[in-house]
Amino acid sequence: MSATPGITDNKSASTSTAASALLTIADELTATGLAAHSPIWDGSAYLKITNARGALCDLTITTSGTVTWDYRSRHGSHTDPDQITGIVLDLLSPGSDRHPAAAPARHADMTLKGAVGRALAGQGMRVSLNLLDQDNDFYEAYAEIQVTNPADPARGTARVSDDGELSWQCRTHDLVGGITPTEIAATLARALASAHHTPCHA
């Protein structure tokens, strides 16, 4: 079943190109059994994947060629770090070994992003901490990890927070020389399929 975005003749060429890339991704995803819905948009092309098991996720392509995939596990902070680590590796380093012989030790009191960050750094990913906000009244800090693959920078950047939210941003090749819509769709299908096979903590 094909997911067809609502494209009108008066859209600009860049918008139509974004829509074309999104349509390719939608068709590739639906061919793997995922359901996709694309409402009418203004400027950017938007796609919601409606049957990702245990997760909410959607995809946006801007007219400048930036692709953003947002994934939120329904398990929130109880999501297994191995699940998020596996998804990030599917996004940034397809085909990499998920179980290296010398995996970094995981401490019981480690946060989700901390466990994921250590595991990804052990796989050769470049991981940095990004401070998002701080509450000076209650002395709380809100941060995420930012992950890239130095061996393949075209795969873009993944961000992971402690509440089980993951965001992947890359650029589509059809517009500005990133990765092709077909490869983006294959990447998302692979990541979602592997997420289904990884248990979450209760």
C-alpha positions in Angstrom: 0.0 0.0 0.0 1.4 3.4 -0.9 1.4 6.4 1.3 0.8 9.4 -0.9 1.5 12.9 0.4 -1.0 15.7 -0.7 1.0 17.6 -3.3 -0.6 20.5 -5.2 0.6 22.0 -8.5 1.4 25.4 -6.8 4.1 24.0 -4.5 7.6 25.2 -5.2 10.2 23.0 -6.9 12.1 22.5 -3.6 8.9 21.5 -1.8 8.0 19.1 -4.6 11.5 17.5 -4.4 11.1 17.1 -0.6 7.7 15.5 -1.2 9.2 13.2 -3.9 11.9 12.0 -1.4 9.2 11.5 1.3 7.0 9.5 -1.1 9.9 7.2 -2.0 10.6 6.6 1.7 6.9 6.0 2.4 6.6 3.5 -0.4 9.7 1.7 0.7 8.5 1.5 4.4 5.0 0.3 3.5 6.6 -2.4 1.3 8.2 -3.8 4.6 4.8 -3.9 6.4 5.0 -0.5 8.2 2.0 1.8 7.8 2.7 5.4 7.0 0.4 8.5 6.9 1.3 11.9 5.5 -1.1 14.8 6.1 -1.0 18.0 4.1 1.9 20.2 5.2 3.1 23.7 4.5 6.6 23.7 3.1 8.1 20.6 4.8 7.1 17.1 4.0 5.8 15.1 7.0 5.3 11.4 7.5 3.9 9.5 10.5 4.7 5.8 10.9 1.5 4.6 12.5 2.2 0.9 13.4 5.8 1.0 14.9 5.4 -1.5 17.8 5.9 0.1 21.2 6.9 3.4 19.9 5.8 6.7 18.4 7.8 7.9 15.4 7.6 10.4 12.6 9.7 11.8 9.8 10.1 15.3 8.4 12.0 16.5 5.3 12.5 20.2 4.9 12.7 22.0 1.6 16.5 22.4 2.3 16.9 18.6 2.4 17.2 18.0 6.2 15.7 14.8 7.3 14.6 14.4 10.9 13.3 11.1 12.4 11.9 11.3 15.9 11.4 8.1 17.8 10.0 7.8 21.3 9.7 4.4 23.1 6.4 3.9 25.0 8.6 2.5 27.8 10.2 5.9 28.4 13.1 5.9 30.8 12.6 2.1 31.3 13.7 1.4 27.7 16.5 -1.1 27.6 19.8 0.8 26.7 20.7 -2.1 24.4 17.6 -1.3 22.4 18.5 2.3 21.9 22.1 1.5 21.3 21.1 -1.0 18.5 18.8 1.5 16.9 21.5 4.2 16.8 24.0 1.7 15.3 21.5 0.9 12.6 21.2 4.6 11.9 24.8 5.6 12.0 26.8 2.4 11.3 24.7 -0.2 9.4 26.2 -3.7 9.6 28.4 -3.0 12.7 28.9 -5.6 15.4 26.4 -4.9 18.3 28.2 -7.2 20.7 31.9 -6.3 20.9 34.1 -8.6 22.9 35.1 -5.8 25.3 31.8 -4.0 26.0 32.1 -1.2 28.6 30.8 -2.2 32.0 27.3 -0.8 32.9 26.8 0.5 36.4 23.4 0.0 38.1 22.9 3.7 38.8 23.8 4.8 35.2 21.2 6.8 33.3 19.8 5.6 30.0 21.8 8.1 28.0 24.9 7.3 30.0 24.7 3.6 29.3 23.9 4.2 25.6 26.7 6.7 25.3 29.3 4.4 26.8 28.2 1.5 24.6 28.3 3.6 21.5 31.7 5.1 22.3 32.9 1.5 22.7 31.7 0.9 19.1 33.8 3.8 17.8 31.1 6.4 17.6 31.8 10.0 18.6 29.7 10.8 21.7 29.3 14.2 23.3 27.1 15.6 26.1 24.8 18.4 25.1 23.3 20.5 27.9 19.7 21.5 26.9 18.5 23.4 30.0 19.0 23.8 33.7 16.6 24.6 36.6 18.3 26.9 39.0 15.5 26.7 41.5 15.6 22.9 41.9 19.3 22.5 40.7 18.4 20.1 37.9 20.1 19.9 34.5 18.6 18.5 31.4 20.9 17.0 28.8 21.2 14.6 25.9 24.0 12.8 24.2 24.8 13.6 20.6 26.3 10.8 18.5 28.0 10.8 15.1 30.0 8.2 13.2 33.5 9.7 12.3 33.9 6.9 9.7 30.7 7.8 7.9 29.7 11.4 8.6 27.0 11.3 5.9 24.9 9.1 8.2 24.2 12.3 10.2 23.6 12.8 14.0 21.6 10.9 16.6 20.5 12.4 19.9 19.3 10.4 22.9 17.7 11.6 26.1 17.0 9.9 29.4 13.3 9.7 28.7 13.7 7.2 25.8 13.5 9.8 23.1 15.8 9.4 20.1 16.2 11.8 17.2 18.2 11.2 14.0 19.0 14.0 11.6 20.7 13.5 8.2 20.4 15.0 4.7 18.8 13.4 1.7 21.0 12.8 -1.4 18.3 13.8 -3.8 18.6 17.4 -2.6 22.0 18.2 -1.2 24.3 15.1 -1.2 23.5 13.0 1.9 22.0 9.5 1.7 19.3 8.4 -0.7 15.6 8.2 0.2 15.8 4.4 -0.5 18.6 4.0 2.0 16.8 6.2 4.6 13.8 4.0 4.3 15.9 0.8 4.6 17.7 2.3 7.6 14.4 3.1 9.4 12.9 -0.3 8.6 16.0 -2.1 9.9 16.1 0.0 13.0 12.4 -0.5 13.8 12.6 -4.3 13.1 15.6 -4.7 15.4 13.8 -2.6 18.1 11.0 -5.2 18.1 13.4 -8.0 19.0 15.0 -6.2 22.0 13.2 -6.6 25.3 12.5 -3.6 27.5 12.9 -3.4 31.3 9.6 -3.5 33.2 
